[in-house]
Amino acid sequence: MKFYKKKLPPIGMRIFKSFFGVFLGFVIYFLRGRQGTPFYTALSVLWCIRAYTKDTKLMALQRTIGTFLGGFFGLIMIMFELHSGFHYGEFVRYTLISLLIIPLIYTTVLLDRKNASYFACVVYLSIAVLHITDENPYIFVMNRVIDTLVGIGIALVLETYHLPKRRDTETLFVSGIDNTLISTTQALTAYSKVELNRMLDNGANFTVASMRTPASIVEAMKDVRLKLPVIAMNGAVLFDTNENHYLNKQEIPFEDARKIVSFIEEKGYNVFKNVVIEDMWAIYYKELTNKAEQEIFGTLRKSPYRNYIKSELPKNQNVVYFMLVDTSERIEQIYLELQREGYADAYRMIKYESSQYAGFSYIKIYEKEATKENMLRYLTEQIGINKVMTFGSVEGKSDFVVSGDNPNEVVRTLKRQFEQSVFSKKKTK
């Protein structure tokens, strides 16, 4: 039996902030002379602490509104019970408490603060159900509000206050995806998502460069708020993920593409012709001749970013790249034949084994100048940034080479390069 060692995820900053926030709540409770109930302070801290500062502020606002509304309606219930002169049993009392939920929630609707209704109800019920029989329930209402506001304040301070930092907004940071940002798990870790978004919000110039198609990049980075275009298809295209727009593309002209297709298909191979028509990505093919082709087609055709078309390449349509996938033996054979015909010299050809389909390999054919380096130069000219720092998994190809075993390594290294304490010496590579 084969066992796999599972790495434990790192303890994130949100966990540390939650601990420290709860602890501060207890400290303030003692400083207040043990007034109030620190339990409610701790709840407010834990509810408001979020991965992103803007979410913490939103939670704080909702909790504050809910606290004041809940406290107000709780006060109404207290005043009615203490001063109305009515005498009724416990069931009638709970009925009245329940009925007051209606105007409470409706008030949040009128104020267009429906998200605060849950907090308002929690505060109201804690007063009306648990503490209305206290010797002085008015004191509890006041302390309940103060306890919650203290917790909200702690959360806001922890999320918004940071030691002064020096941020590098003059460098373009570029990372690969596979075996770099993403390991064998094929998913960006929660830590990487949060830290990347936080750095992007703070002005980091960050993008990715990958062999993947734009569709695959969008799917892999869907939770990251990328602002700059991405370099896709090994440098064949520059794609704006926010506008779904191809800003630049290196294409094989139609006449040359037609000759390549004829040569490959005459040898008995299927070839996928990847083209961009305006901003639509289309993939033309003839017949699916092997298991790998069939599974790739069956999986990827469902994507809204891809359009598979069983047809000949349209006349005068340039090609971004060709893709062949077949058994490794057949791929080696056609690769050698393409080399003999001079295609390897005229175009950029890449051959590699499939990591997903055992015994199968790929060939991809691009325009000669379609490289990540060339497209990166084009991008830096467009955004006016000259300094570039790259992260990858291939020795000699990047400024920082990562092993791929630790999917958080890139983001941690990027974080050290992007922001440093103003009290520390500036780091260089």
For each residue, the residues with C-beta under 8 A, 3 or more apart:
1:
2:
3:
4:
5:
6:
7: 406
8:
9: 12 189 190 191
10: 191 408
11: 15 16
12: 9 15 16 190 191 194
13: 16 17
14: 17 18 49 50 51 194
15: 11 12 18 19
16: 11 12 13 19 20
17: 13 14 20 21 49 158 159
18: 14 15 21 22 45 46 49
19: 15 16 22 23
20: 16 17 23 24 158
21: 17 18 24 25 42 45 46 49 151 154 155 158
22: 18 19 25 26 42 45 46
23: 19 20 26 27
24: 20 21 27 28 45 154
25: 21 22 28 29 38 41 42 45 150 151 154
26: 22 23 29 30 38 41 42
27: 23 24 30 31
28: 24 25 31 32 38 41 150 154
29: 25 26 32 34 35 36 38 41
30: 26 27 33 34
31: 27 28
32: 28 29 35 36
33: 30
34: 29 30
35: 29 32 143 146
36: 29 32 40 41 143 144 146 147 150
37: 40 41 143 144 147
38: 25 26 28 29 41 42 147
39: 42 43 147
40: 36 37 43 44 126 144 147 148 151
41: 25 26 28 29 36 37 38 44 45 147 148 150 151 154
42: 21 22 25 26 38 39 45 46 151
43: 39 40 46 47 148 151
44: 40 41 47 48 63 147 148 149 150 151 152 154 155
45: 18 21 22 24 25 41 42 48 49 151 154 155
46: 18 21 22 42 43 49
47: 43 44 59 63 151
48: 44 45 56 59 60 63 151 152 155 156 159
49: 14 17 18 21 45 46 56 155 158 159
50: 14 53 55 56 59 159
51: 14 55 194
52: 55 56 194 197 198 201
53: 50 56 57 159 160 201
54: 57 58 201
55: 50 51 52 58 59
56: 48 49 50 52 53 59 60 155 156 159 160
57: 53 54 60 61 156 159 160
58: 54 55 61 62
59: 47 48 50 55 56 62 63 155
60: 48 56 57 63 64 152 155 156
61: 57 58 64 65
62: 58 59 65 66 113 115 116 119
63: 44 47 48 59 60 66 67 116 119 148 152
64: 60 61 67 68 148 149 152
65: 61 62 68 69 108 111 113 116 119 120
66: 62 63 69 70 108 116 117 118 119 120 121 122 123
67: 63 64 70 71 119 120 123 144 145 148 149 152
68: 64 65 71 72 145
69: 65 66 72 73 104 107 108 116 120 123 124
70: 66 67 73 74 104 119 120 121 122 123 124 125 126 127
71: 67 68 74 75 123 124 127 141 144 145
72: 68 69 75 76
73: 69 70 76 77 100 103 104 120 124 128
74: 70 71 77 78 123 124 126 127 128 141 144
75: 71 72 78 79 127 138 141
76: 72 73 79 80 100
77: 73 74 80 81 96 97 100 124 127 128 132
78: 74 75 81 82 127 128 132 137 138 141
79: 75 76 82 83
80: 76 77 83 84 96
81: 77 78 84 93 132
82: 78 79 137
83: 79 80
84: 80 81
85:
86:
87:
88: 92 93
89: 92 93
90: 93 94
91: 94 95
92: 88 89 95 96
93: 81 88 89 90 96 97
94: 90 91 97 98 129
95: 91 92 98 99
96: 77 80 92 93 99 100
97: 77 93 94 100 101 125 128 129
98: 94 95 101
99: 95 96 102
100: 73 76 77 96 97 103 104 124 128
101: 97 98 104 105 121 124
102: 99 105 106
103: 73 100 106 107
104: 69 70 73 100 101 107 108 117 120 121 124
105: 101 102 108 109 117 120 121
106: 102 103 109 110
107: 69 103 104 110 111 120
108: 65 66 69 104 105 111 113 114 116 117 120
109: 105 106 112 114 117
110: 106 107
111: 65 107 108
112: 109
113: 62 65 108 116 117
114: 108 109 117
115: 62 118
116: 62 63 65 66 69 108 113 119 120
117: 66 104 105 108 109 113 114 120 121
118: 66 115 121 122
119: 62 63 65 66 67 70 116 122 123
120: 65 66 67 69 70 73 104 105 107 108 116 117 123 124
121: 66 70 101 104 105 117 118 124 125
122: 66 70 118 119 125 126
123: 66 67 69 70 71 74 119 120 126 127 144 145 148
124: 69 70 71 73 74 77 100 101 104 120 121 127 128
125: 70 97 121 122 128 129 130
126: 40 70 74 122 123 129 130 131 144
127: 70 71 74 75 77 78 123 124 130 131 132 137 140 141 144
128: 73 74 77 78 97 100 124 125 132
129: 94 97 125 126 132
130: 125 126 127
131: 126 127 134 137 140 144
132: 77 78 81 127 128 129 137
133: 137
134: 131 137 139 140
135:
136: 139 140
137: 78 82 127 131 132 133 134 140 141
138: 75 78 141 142
139: 134 136 142 143
140: 127 131 134 136 137 143 144
141: 71 74 75 78 127 137 138 144 145
142: 138 139 145 146
143: 35 36 37 139 140 146 147
144: 36 37 40 67 71 74 123 126 127 131 140 141 147 148
145: 67 68 71 123 141 142 148 149
146: 35 36 142 143 149 150
147: 36 37 38 39 40 41 44 143 144 150 151
148: 40 41 43 44 63 64 67 123 144 145 151 152
149: 44 64 67 145 146 152 153
150: 25 28 36 41 44 146 147 153 154
151: 21 25 40 41 42 43 44 45 47 48 147 148 154 155
152: 44 48 60 63 64 67 148 149 155 156
153: 149 150 156 157
154: 21 24 25 28 41 44 45 150 151 157 158
155: 21 44 45 48 49 56 59 60 151 152 158 159
156: 48 56 57 60 152 153 159 160
157: 153 154 160 161
158: 17 20 21 49 154 155 161
159: 17 48 49 50 53 56 57 155 156
160: 53 56 57 156 157
161: 157 158
162: 165
163: 421 422 423
164: 421 422 423
165: 162 419 420 421 422
166: 419 420 421 422 426
167: 202 203 204 418 419
168: 171 204 417 418 419
169: 203 204 205
170: 385 387
171: 168 205 385 387 388 389 417 418
172: 205 206 207 228 379 380 383 385 387 388 389
173: 204 205 206 207 389 390 391 414 417 418
174: 206 207 208 209 231 376 388 389 390 391
175: 180 181 206 207 208 209 390 391 392 410 414
176: 179 180 181 208 209 210 391 392 393 398
177: 180 181 182 208 210 212 217 220 221
178: 182 210 211 212 393
179: 176 182 183 393 402 404
180: 175 176 177 391 392 393 402 404 410
181: 175 176 177 188 192 208 220 391 407 410 411
182: 177 178 179 185 186 187 188 220 407
183: 179 186 404 405 406 407
184: 404
185: 182 189 407
186: 182 183
187: 182
188: 181 182 192 193 220 221 223 224 407
189: 9 185 192 193 407 408
190: 9 12 193 194
191: 9 10 12 194 195 408 411
192: 181 188 189 195 196 407 408 410 411
193: 188 189 190 196 197 223 224
194: 12 14 51 52 190 191 197 198
195: 191 192 198 199 411 412 415
196: 192 193 199 200 206 224 411 414
197: 52 193 194 200 201 223 224 225
198: 52 194 195 201 202
199: 195 196 202 204 206 414 415 418 419
200: 196 197 203 204 206 224 225 226 227
201: 52 53 54 197 198 225
202: 167 198 199 419
203: 167 169 200
204: 167 168 169 173 199 200 414 418
205: 169 171 172 173 228 383 385
206: 172 173 174 175 196 199 200 226 228 414
207: 172 173 174 175 226 228 229 230 231 379
208: 174 175 176 177 181 217 221 226 230 231
209: 174 175 176 230 231 232 235 372 375 376 390
210: 176 177 178 216 217 230 231 232 234
211: 178 233 234 364
212: 177 178 216 217 220 232 233
213: 216 217 232 233 274 281 305 306
214: 217 218 230 232 233 237 239 241 246 281 305
215: 218 219 281 300 303 305 306
216: 210 212 213 219 220
217: 177 208 210 212 213 214 220 221 230 232 239 241
218: 214 215 221 222 241 305
219: 215 216 222 303 305
220: 177 181 182 188 212 216 217
221: 177 188 208 217 218 224 226 230 241
222: 218 219
223: 188 193 197
224: 188 193 196 197 200 221
225: 197 200 201
226: 200 206 207 208 221 230 241 242
227: 200 242
228: 172 205 206 207 379 383
229: 207 238 239 240 241 247 379
230: 207 208 209 210 214 217 221 226 238 239 241
231: 174 207 208 209 210 235 237 238 372 375 376 379
232: 209 210 212 213 214 217 236 237 238 239
233: 211 212 213 214 236 237 274 320 321 366 370
234: 210 211 321 348 350 364 366 370 371 372
235: 209 231 250 366 370 371 372 373 374 375 376
236: 232 233 249 250 251 320 321 366 367 370 375
237: 214 231 232 233 246 248 249 250 276 320 375
238: 229 230 231 232 246 247 248 249 375 378 379
239: 214 217 229 230 232 245 246 247
240: 229 243 244 245 246 247
241: 214 217 218 221 226 229 230 244
242: 226 227
243: 240
244: 240 241 279
245: 239 240 279
246: 214 237 238 239 240 249 276 279
247: 229 238 239 240 382
248: 237 238 375 378
249: 236 237 238 246 276 320
250: 235 236 237 320 366 367 369 370 374 375
251: 236 276 318 319 320 367
252: 256 257 260 318 319 320 321 322 347 365 366 367
253: 256 257 318
254: 257 258 313 315 316 317 318 319
255: 258 259
256: 252 253 259 260 346
257: 252 253 254 260 261 273 313 317 318 319 322
258: 254 255 261 262 313
259: 255 256 262 263
260: 252 256 257 263 264 271 322 343 347 365
261: 257 258 264 265 271 273 313 322
262: 258 259 265 266
263: 259 260 266 267 338 341 343
264: 260 261 267 269 271 322 324 334 338
265: 261 262 268 269 270 271 286
266: 262 263
267: 263 264 334 337
268: 265
269: 264 265 289 324 326 330 334
270: 265 285 286 287 288 289 293 324
271: 260 261 264 265 285 322 323 324
272: 283 284 285 322 323 324
273: 257 261 283 284 285 313 319 322
274: 213 233 281 282 283 319 320 321 322 323
275: 281 282 283 284 313 314 317 318 319 320
276: 237 246 249 251 279 280 281 282 320
277: 280 282 317
278:
279: 244 245 246 276
280: 276 277 307
281: 213 214 215 274 275 276 305 306 307
282: 274 275 276 277 307 308 309
283: 272 273 274 275 306 307 308 309
284: 272 273 275 309 310 311 312 313 314
285: 270 271 272 273 288 297 308 309 310
286: 265 270 310 312
287: 270
288: 270 285 293 294 297
289: 269 270 293 326
290: 293 294 325 326 327 360
291: 294 295 357 360
292: 295 296 325 326 354 357 360
293: 270 288 289 290 296 297 325 326
294: 288 290 291 297 298
295: 291 292 298 299 357
296: 292 293 299 300 325
297: 285 288 293 294 300 301 308
298: 294 295 301
299: 295 296 302
300: 215 296 297 303 306 308
301: 297 298 306 308
302: 299
303: 215 219 300 306
304:
305: 213 214 215 218 219 281
306: 213 215 281 283 300 301 303
307: 280 281 282 283
308: 282 283 285 297 300 301
309: 282 283 284 285
310: 284 285 286
311: 284 314
312: 284 286
313: 254 257 258 261 273 275 284 317 319
314: 275 284 311 317
315: 254
316: 254
317: 254 257 275 277 313 314
318: 251 252 253 254 257 275
319: 251 252 254 257 273 274 275 313 322
320: 233 236 237 249 250 251 252 274 275 276 366 370
321: 233 234 236 252 274 364 365 366 370
322: 252 257 260 261 264 271 272 273 274 319 363 364 365
323: 271 272 274 362 363 364
324: 264 269 270 271 272 331 334 362 363 364
325: 290 292 293 296 331 354 357 360 361 362
326: 269 289 290 292 293 330 331 334 360 361
327: 290 330 331 359 360 361
328: 331 332 353 359 360 361
329: 332 333
330: 269 326 327 333 334
331: 324 325 326 327 328 334 335 351 360 361 362 363
332: 328 329 335 336 351 361
333: 329 330 336 337
334: 264 267 269 324 326 330 331 337 338 363
335: 331 332 338 339 349 351 363
336: 332 333 339 340
337: 267 333 334 340 341
338: 263 264 334 335 341 343 344 349 363 365
339: 335 336 342 343 344 349
340: 336 337
341: 263 337 338
342: 339 345 346
343: 260 263 338 339 346 347 349 365
344: 338 339 347 349
345: 342
346: 256 342 343 368
347: 252 260 343 344 365 366 367 368
348: 234 365 366 367 368 370 371
349: 335 338 339 343 344 363 364 365 366
350: 234 362 363 364 365 366
351: 331 332 335 361 362 363
352: 361 362
353: 328 360 361 362
354: 292 325 357 358 360 361 362
355:
356:
357: 291 292 295 325 354 360
358: 354
359: 327 328
360: 290 291 292 325 326 327 328 331 353 354 357
361: 325 326 327 328 331 332 351 352 353 354
362: 323 324 325 331 350 351 352 353 354
363: 322 323 324 331 334 335 338 349 350 351
364: 211 234 321 322 323 324 349 350
365: 252 260 321 322 338 343 347 348 349 350
366: 233 234 235 236 250 252 320 321 347 348 349 350 370
367: 236 250 251 252 347 348 370
368: 346 347 348
369: 250 374
370: 233 234 235 236 250 320 321 348 366 367 374 375
371: 234 235 348 374 375
372: 209 231 234 235 375 376
373: 235 376 377
374: 235 250 369 370 371 377 378
375: 209 231 235 236 237 238 248 250 370 371 372 378 379
376: 174 209 231 235 372 373 379 380 388
377: 373 374 380 381
378: 238 248 374 375 381 382
379: 172 207 228 229 231 238 375 376 382 383
380: 172 376 377 383 384 385 386 388
381: 377 378 384
382: 247 378 379
383: 172 205 228 379 380
384: 380 381
385: 170 171 172 205 380 388
386: 380
387: 170 171 172
388: 171 172 174 376 380 385
389: 171 172 173 174 399 400 417 429
390: 173 174 175 209 397 398 399 400
391: 173 174 175 176 180 181 398 399 400 402 410 413 414
392: 175 176 180 397 398 400 401 402
393: 176 178 179 180 398 401 402 403 404
394: 397 398 401
395: 401
396:
397: 390 392 394 401
398: 176 390 391 392 393 394 401
399: 389 390 391 429
400: 389 390 391 392 410 413 429
401: 392 393 394 395 397 398
402: 179 180 391 392 393 406 409 410 413
403: 393 406 409
404: 179 180 183 184 393 407
405: 183
406: 7 183 402 403 409
407: 181 182 183 185 188 189 192 404 410
408: 10 189 191 192 411 412
409: 402 403 406 412 413
410: 175 180 181 192 391 400 402 407 413 414
411: 181 191 192 195 196 408 414 415
412: 195 408 409 415 416
413: 391 400 402 409 410 416 417
414: 173 175 196 199 204 206 391 410 411 417 418
415: 195 199 411 412 418 419
416: 412 413 420 427
417: 168 171 173 389 413 414 427 429
418: 167 168 171 173 199 204 414 415
419: 165 166 167 168 199 202 415
420: 165 166 416 424 426 427
421: 163 164 165 166 424
422: 163 164 165 166
423: 163 164
424: 420 421 427
425:
426: 166 420
427: 416 417 420 424
428:
429: 389 399 400 417
